[in-house]
Amino acid sequence: MNKPLNFIEINKSNLLHNFNTFRKKVEPAKKICAVVKANAYGHGCREIVRVLNRKADYFQVDDYEEFLEISNITDKPILISGYVSEKNLKEVAIKQGIMFICDRRTLNIMEEIGKNLAAKIPIHLKLDALLGRQGVLIDKLPEFVSYLKQLEHIELQGVCSHLSDADDPKSKHTLNQLKEFRAGLEIIRSAGFNNVISHISATSGTLVLGSKNNGFDMVRVGIGLYGLWPSQKLKEECKELDLKPVLRWISHVSQVKTLPKNYPVGYNLSFITKKKTRVGLIPQGYSDGYDRKLSNRGAVLIKGLRCPVLGRVAMNLFVVDVSHVGEIDREEEVVLLGKQ
């Protein structure tokens, strides 16, 4: 079958390479949760899950719809980190999704569902360890855990939080968050919950903490799986790691022509040629996700050479300078994102 003019290409080998890189980074005994929320960071949730199904210990999604999308293609536990509407909680329980929970109301609903199903509903308790978002505040935790112990149809399988500044490897706030999280774990274990899985590190935390992982049981790797770095600081700090981009965005040249000097390109006359300029038209635009902010500042690859964007990115096309590229065939490959 012929490939379309514009498409996204996912590199299975690079994805597996990145996963194995993180596996080596953490202790073999540590579990790895592959984060596939937001359509696997735009890479295709179902496709990524199928590739990693034999590798990952857990998968993490954000919401009910994402959970349903992959619940029938993996037998691995699926964590749901975001909000789930009360009307969907029963189906999540029936399909054995594992929610991050941090409020009594949801606990009570899940307890009632468990009672009606004659089953224990697994959950991970989310702690607010100096993040200021989801989670139980540590000073409220003893009361919350005491209430949780009374519920007969809730099984506390894990305890988690999230690091907010770990993309800075020298952040003191990360140390404070770890201290706060450990204090919360101590409260939970002192209440008799001794066999819970603990996890706080996403990609940044995994890279910063490395094989130590500070005594926790699992890491949740998202952006790093796809070959992207959370920050330039971390990339410089972890030079020994070779993360490979998983995604390429491909288009093809639809027209090549030469414009005279002092000729306007695109809307609003935001670019006017300073000399005779050979240009290529690319049949993608902001309706396809090629950001309008890349006008007069983005670049694509054609024959391995960077070709700057000229003028405004339109809804369905944009123009690039190909004066330096040499002979270009119509429908020559163009890389909008990735390598060539």
N, C-alpha and C positions, 0 to 999 in steps of 0.2 A: 504494500500500500504506500502511495506517495505521501511524504510528510507535508503538512500544511505550510502555508507561507509564514505564519507566526506561531510559535509554540514554546512551551517550557520543557526543558530536558532535565531529568533527574538522574544523577550518577550514582548508581547502586554501590559501586566499588568504593567511592569516596565516602558514602554514608557509613558503610561497614568499617572503613579505615578509621573514621572519626570515633565511632563507638568503641572500637578496640583501643584507641588512644586513651579514652577516658577509663576504660577497664584497667589498663596498665597503670593509670594515674592513681587510682584508688586501690585499697587492699582487695585481694580476691574475695574476701569474705563479705565485702560491702555489696549491697544491692544497688542496682542502677535503675532508676525510673526514667524512661524516655518520655520527654514532654512533647506532646503532639497537639497541643491546643492551638487555636487560631489556624486551623487547617495545616497543622505541622509547620507553623511559621511560613505559610504560603507554599509549602512544598508538596502538599497533597497528603492528607491525613491517612487515608486508606492505603495508599501506596507505601508510605513510610512504615506503617504498622506491619504490613505484610513482610517487608524486608527485615524488620527488627524483631519479629515475633519470637524467633528462637534465641535471641540475644538478651533482650530486656527482661528484667524481673517484674517491672510494673510499667504501665503507661499512665500518663496524666493528661486529662482534658480539662476544659474550663466549665462546660455546662452540659445540660441534659441532652441537647441535640447532638453535640459532639460525642457524648457517651453512647448514644444510640447508634451513631454512625460506625463505631468500631466494635461495639459489643458482640456483634455476630461474626467478626473476623479474627478475634483473638481469644484465647482462653486464659490470658494473663490477667491479674487483678488490674482494675482501672480505677484510678483516683480521680475524683471530681473536685477541683479546687475552688470553683466559683459558686455563685448562687444558683440554686435549683428551686423553681416554683413549687409551692406546697402541693399543687395538683399533680405533680410528677414524681413526688417522693416515693409513692408506693411502687411504681414501675421500676424506679432505680433500685429499690430494695429487692424486688422480685428478680431482677436481672443481676443482682449482686454487685452493683456499683458501690464504691467506697467513698463517702463524702467527707470533706473537711468540714467539721462542725464546731461552732463556737458560741451557740446561744441555746438557752433552755427551750424556747418554743419549738425549734427544730428537733431537739432531743425528745421532747414530749410526743411530737407527731410520729417520730421514728419508733419510739417505744410502743405506741399504740399499734402501729403497723406490724411490728415484730410480734406483738401479742396476738393479733389477728391471724398472722401467718404461722404462729407457733415456731418462731425462729428468732435467732439472735442476729441483729443488724450490725455489721462491722462499720466502724467509723475511725477516722483519724481526727484527733483533737487539735485545733489550730490555736497556738499561743501568740499573743501580741508581744513579742520580745523587742520592744523599742522600735517598732515599725510604724505604728499608728494607722494600721489598716484593719483587715480582718483579724480576729483572734481574741482570746480571753486575756485580759490584763493579768499580770502575775500576782498582784495583790488581791485580785478577785478569785484566783485559782483554787485556794483551799475550799472555799464555799462551793464552787462549781464542781469540783471533784467529789466532794461529799455528797452532793445531789446526784451526780452521775453513778455513784456506787449503789444507789437505791434502785436503779433501773435494771430490771431483770432481763430485758430483751435488747440491750445494747452491749456490744462487745467492743471495747476500746483496743484496737489493734495497733494504732500508731499515734505519735505526737509530733507535731511539726511546727515550724515557723519559717521565716524568710529573711535573708540578709539584704539590707537596703543599700549598702555602700561597698560591697565586696569587689566591685570592679576597680576600686582603688586598692592595690595590694598593701598599702601602708595605712589604711584607715583604722583609726582607734575606735571608731563606732562599731566596727565589726567585732572587736574584742569585747566591747560592752554588751553587744547583742548575744554573743556566745555565753557570756557570764549570766545574762538574764535567762536565756533559754535553759541553761543547766540548772538554774535555781528552780525553774518551772518543772523540769524533769524530776528533780529531787522531791518536790511536793507530790507529784503524781506517783512516783515509786514508793514513797513513804505511805501512801494511801493504799498500797497493795497491788498496784498495777505494775508488775515487774517484767512482763514479757511484751512490752510495747516496742515497736520499731520507731526509732527517732531519726528525724531528718530536717535539716535547715538549709543545706547548700544547694543552690542552683548551679549553673555553669560557672559563674564567677567564684562562688564559694568553693567549688570543687577544685578549681585551678589554684586558688590562694591557699587552701588548707592541704591540698595534695593527698598523699597516701595516709596521712594521719587522720584526716577528716574529724579530728578532735573527739574521737570516741563514739561518733554517731553511726547509725546502722545503714543509712541509704543516702544517695545523692540523687537530685532531680536535674538531669541534663537536658537543656532545651537548645538555646541558640548555638552552642558549641557543636552539637550533633550535626548541624547543617554547615559547619565549616566557617562560622562567623565568630568574631571576637567581641566580647561585651565592651571592651575598651582598648584603646591603643596602649595604655599603661600595662594592662594584663598581657597583651601580645608581646611587649618588650620584656616583661618579667618572665615569660614562659617561652623563650626562644627555642628551647629544645623540642617543643611540641610542633608538629606539622599538621595543622588542621586544613582540610581540603574542602573548598566550596562544593556543595552538592548540586546547586541549581545553576542552569544557564537559561537565559531568555534570548531566544533566537528570532530574528526577522530576516528579511531579504530586501535588497535594493529594488525599488520599483521603477526608478527613472534616474538617469544621469544626464546632466547638461551643464553648459558653461554660461555663467552670468557675467555681464560686463561690469566694469568699474562703476561705483556709485549707484548700485542697483539694490533696491530694498528687498528684504527676505521676510515673508510672513506678515502676521498681524502687527499693527501699531508702529511699523517701521523701527522696530527695536534693534535691527541689525541692517547696516548698509555696507555693501562690499567696498573695500579700500583699493581693490585691484581686480582684474579679471579672475573669477573664482569658479572652479569646477565643483559642483554640488551633487549630492545623492539624496533622493527622497526615500524615507523609511516609512512604510505603511503601518505605523503604530502611533498612538497618541495618548492624551490623558484619559480618554474613556477606556483605554486598555490598561491603565495603571502607570504609564510613563509620565512621571510627575511634571506638571507645568513649571514647577520651580527649577527644572533642569534647562529651561530656556536660556540660551547664550552662556551656559556654564557646564552642561553635561557633555559626555562623549560616548561614542560607540567604538567597537572594533570591526574593522574591515581589512581582510588579509593581514591580520595581526597588528595593524597600525591604529592608533587612536585618532578618531575623526571627531572634531568638536561640533557640538550642536550650534546651528546658526539660527537666530531669530526665535520667535515664540513656538513652543510645542503646541500644536493644534489638537483638536479632538481625535483625529484619526491619522495624523501624519506629522512628521517633522523633517527638517532639512539638516544635513551635515556637510562639512567641508571635506571633499575627497581629492583636493588638488594635488596632494602628495602621494596618493596611493598607486598611481599607474593605471593600467588597463583594468576596467571593471566590467564584468559581464552583468547583464540584467539578471536579477534574482541572485546576485552574489550574497553569500551568507553575511549577516550582520549580527554581532553579539551586543545586546543591550545591557546584559548583566552576566558576569562570569568571564571565563577565559576563552582564548581562541588559539 
